[in-house]
Amino acid sequence: MAPPPNVRRAQYEALLSAYPSRDEFARLVRLHLGLRLDDIVKPADQRTTVLELLQWAESRGRLNELLEAAAQEIVIRCLRVCPSVSFGDG
């Protein structure tokens, strides 16, 4: 089932802000989905790339996998910037 429009928009905006360049987004896709971004989405501006990858992931049942991978990377980035921040360890 497709997410409601407000959820879809939030997912889109979150990925777009976390991955402002195609190269960063391609790395996420390669390392976490085991695929090449260029094999999924033709080269385009980043807004189009993010939207098309979300649609691709949703159509193949891999949306949660994509979003969880992005969330993990965001937490790792945060820990590198602020290593004293705790994420749920009590």
Helices and strands as residue ranges (DSSP letters): H 5-18, H 22-28, I 29-33, H 37-40, H 46-59, H 63-81
